[in-house]
């Protein structure tokens, strides 16, 4: 065999070896990409209603109520919910930033809320002291506001509150969640931007108060409401309509009435059993459907990879 012939064969062998070397990382990268596609597709099932519940007790620092915590936890756990309790000091801006990622089916916001000075909208309190040196980017975008407790009129303490824009821009979704906002004005007629923000992020229903409400009263009505929704499986509209209307005396002999309300009104006949049933059904059908969709997504690149590998093997033999 001539030297020239040997050189050509050696060159061809080197090319084939290089193709083998190239095929190995291609295969590895393709497997990783395909696995990511499958995992992402299957994880979409987590967007359905879940038997996870959160009690966000921002009021706990000033208005402790162990009975409320125990009663609500028992109602939910007896119904099969996995309940997570958050004490006041945990309720920071960072906490709210992560809330939509936690897949809670029921969220109980035992937290202060307040009207802006111009009565244009309602914001939700954190337990984080206000500082004009912190969160400047969020502040500039209208995600935060500064709030003061009405029961501390002489105090200089103010706190960060999150706005409806903050909720709108959260990462994650509320998986057909029922959100119960226990604070004052949490669903005041004409200022329901906060309610709409939760709904736009996936919540099935938002429940709140039309006006001022005392902690002991909101505790009582929320516990009763949960009994009706969870234990008695009453439609949401009926359960809310049966809540007590409270009348308070204010300055200058003015009386204030406050009641529970909900949004959207299309959820009037919603029951918890419907949400649970839909989650159980979708956990089966959606898992199969998602897997089939994932397989169809990866089928074509897998065939291409197989053909590439077969061709490389053939040339190398």
N, C-alpha and C positions, 0 to 999 in steps of 0.2 A: 504494500500500500504506500503510495507516494506521501511525501511530507505534506503536500498541499491538501490531499484527501483527508489525512489525519487531522489537519488543522480545521477543515470544515466540519468533520464529525465532532471534534472537541468543542467547537463553537456552538454546534447544535445542542450538544449535551448540556453545555452551560446555560443556554437559553431555557431548556426544559427544566433544569434545576431551579433557575430563577423563577420560572412560572410556578413551580411547586412552592417556593418560598413566598411568593406573592399570594398564592391561594390560601395559605395558612392564616395570615392576618385578616384576609377578606372574609374567610369563614368565621373567624372569631368575632370580628366586628359585626357581621351580619347576624350571628346568633344573639349577640347582646342587643342589637337593635330590635330584632324580632321578639325577644323576651320582654323588652320594654313596652313594645306595642301591645302584647298580650296582657301584661300586668296593668297597663294604663286602662285598657278596655274593660278588664274585669273589675277594676276599682271603681268604675262608674256606678256599680250597684250600691255604693255607699251613699249615693244621693237620695235614697229612699228613706222614708220615715224610719226612725230607729227607736229601740227601747232603751234609750239613754236619756237621762234628765239631769238638769243643772239647777241648783238653788244658789243664786248669786246674792249673797246677803250683805250688801253694802251698808244697810241700816244697822247692822249688828253692833258697830262701835258705840252708837248713841242710843239704840233702842233694841236691846237684846230681848229675844223671845225664844227660849229653848223649847217651849211647848209647840210653837209654830214649826220649828225645824223638825222636831220629832214627829209631829202629826203628818206633815207633808211628806216626809221621808217614808213613813210607814204606808201611807196611801199609795205612793208610787212603787215602792218595793213589793208590796203585796200584789200589785198588778203586773209585776215582772220587769219593772224598770231598774236599770243600774243607775243609782243616784250619786252625783258628785256635789258636795257642799263646798262653797267658797266663802270664807270669812271676809270681813270688811277689808282688812289690810291687803288682801289679794286682788282687790278690784281696782286695778290700775289701768292706765291707757294701754299698756302692753297686754293686759288680760283681755280687754275688749278687742284688740287687734287679732287675737287668736280665736275668738269665740266662734266664728263661722266655720272654722276648720275642725271643730270637735264633734260634729255629727250628733248634736243633741236633738231629740224628738220633742222634748218639753223643756222650755227655758223659763224659769221663774226669776224675774228681776226684782228682788226685794231691795230696791235702790231708789234714792231720791231722784226726782226729776223736777224741772222747773221751767216756767215760761221765761222767755227773754224779756227784757225791760220794755220792749215795744210790742210784746204779746204776739209776735209774728210766728213763733215756733217754740218747740219744747226740746230741751236737751237732757241728757242722761248723765248723772253724776258718777265720777270716780271717787276713790278715797285718797287721791293724790293731790297734795297741796299745790296750789297754783304758783307758777313762777314764770315771769315774762322772759326768762332766759332759756326756757326749755321748749322743745318741740316747735321751734319757730317755723319750720317748713309746713307742718300740719296746721299750725295756726294761720299761716298765710293762705292756705287753701280752704279755710272755713271748716276744718274738721273738728276744731276744738272751740270751747268757750270757757268763760270764767263764771263760776257759780258760788252763791253764798246761801247758807242755811237760814231760813226764816226764823227758826227757833234759837238762833244765835245773833240777834240783831246788833248787839254791841261788840261782837267779836270781829277781829281783823282777819280771821281765817277765811280764805276763799279756796276753791277747789277746781280742778280741771273737770269739765264735762264734755262728753262726746256728742256730736251733732248728727243729724240725719245724713249729712254728707259723709261723715266718718263711716257710718253703717253702710252706705251705698258703695263705698270704695274698699270694703273689707275683702280680703282674699278668702275664698271658700263660699259655701252656700249653707243656708239653713234648710235641712232636708224635710220639707213639708212640716216644719216645726209649728208647735203652738207656743207662742210667746206671751207670757203674762207679765205686764209691766205694772208693778204695784205702787209706783210713786204718784205724786200729785200731778194733775194735768197731763198724765201720760197718754190720754186720748181725748183731749179737749176738742170739741167741735170746731172745725175751721183751722186747726193747727195739728193736722195728723201726718205731717211729713215724716216723723219718726216711725210711726206705724207703717207707712207706705214703704219706707226704706227697708224694713225687715221683710215685708211681703215681696218686694222686688228682688230680695236676695234669697227667695225660696220659701219663706214661712207660709204655712197654710192659713194661719189666723193669728191676729194680734189683739190682745185684750188689755184695756187700761181704763183709767178714771177720767171723768169729765171735768173734775175740778180738784180743789184741795181735798186731801183725805188724811185722817190721823193714822199713825202706825198701827194702833190696836184694831182699828176698824178694817184697814186693808188686810191685816193678818187674818182676821176672822172671816172676811168674805172670800179671800183667796183659798183658805182651807176648805170652806164650804163649797166653793166652786169646783175645786178638784175632786171632792167627794162625788159631786153630781156628774162631772165629766168622766172620771176614771172608774169609780165604783158603780155608779148608777147608769153610766153610758148614755146620759141625756144628750140630745142635740145641743150644740154650742149656743145657738140663739136662745133656746129655752133656759139653759142653765144660767146664762148671763142675765136674762130678763128677771129671773127669780132672786137675784142678788138684792140686798137691802139698799135703799136709797137713804143717804145720810144728810142731815141738815145741821149746819154749824152757824153759830152766831159770830159775826165779825164786828169790826168797829162801826160806830154810828148806827147801831141797831140793824145792820145789814145781815141778812141771812143768806147762806150759801148752800145750795144743794149739790150733791155729787153722787154719781152712779157709775157703774161699770158699763162699758160699751165695747164693741169689737169691730174689726175690719178684717177682710172685706165682707160686705153683707151677703155675698154669695156663699159664705161658709155657714149660713144660719142653720142648716140641717146637718152639718158635719158632726160625726160621732167619732170617739176615739177608737172604737172597735173597727170602724171603716179604715182608719189609718193603719191600724195594726194588721188587719187582713190584707190590705194592699201591699204592705211591706213583706208579709209572709209569702204572698203569691209572687211578687216581683223578685223575691230572693231566689225563687226556683226558676221562673221563666226567664228573668233577665240574665241570670248567670249562664243559662244554656245559650240564650240568644247572643250574649256578649262573647261567649267562647266561640260560637259559630262565626260571628263577625270578625273576631280576631284571627281565626283560622283563614277566613277568606282574604283578609288583609295580607297575610304572610304567605299565602299559597304561591302567588306569582314569583316573588323574589326567591322563594325556596326552590322552585323549579329552575330558575335561572342559575342559582348557586349549584344545583345538582348538575346541570348541563356543563357549567364551567369546570367543575371538578372532574366530570367524566372525560371531557376533552383534554384536560391537563394530564390525567392518568393515561389516556390513550397515546398521547404524543410522547409521554415519558417511557412507554413500554417498547 
